[in-house]
Amino acid sequence: GPVTQALQQLHNAGSSEAAQGVKRYVAEILQDAKDFQHEQVVPWLQQSREQFNAWVNTQKDKEDQAKQIVKDLADLTRRGVWAAEQGMVRKARGIHKELQEKLQVISEELPGAIANKMADFEHLMQKLGDWHEFAVTPKKEDLIKQMQALNHSTLAPNDLASKIHELQDQWKELSRGGQQNDEALWEQFQAASVVAYTPCKEF
């Protein structure tokens, strides 16, 4: 019947504007059908109303979930922009990753204000990445020189091993939150570490 077809259209339409039109159509049919009390009509009316109410409840849940996701995205973007503006590379990149994961489950278009704010965040992340690499590279180059200098060190093996580990910890600290686009520097540092550690292995 027309209600069955309309209910199927509701199921396929989701929360679009077309679905709202079908929703009104079904509601009107069910309202008019209340005037009929034929023994064959009453069960059909009850079943159709139950299906209709189930769709309404499902749509409300979906809309509530979508609103919450949009709210979460707005909050994440706001915190991400703040972290990027403060130069907090690791925090900003963590928020950016979480934001991208949430965006994968969004099927509807985002409100313009949020979309614009997210575009600002992307721009800030690009600038932050460029700044981070610019600031960190000289420090990593210095660590490479320090590690290479240990090849001629007169330190006792235990002290030498401690110094090597200290430089390695400093490298790890500098690398946190970075894009890891410094493979050439890392290979130099790693090679110098192996050479510097040779006396420790012999000991």
Disulfide bonds with the S-S distance in Angstrom:
none
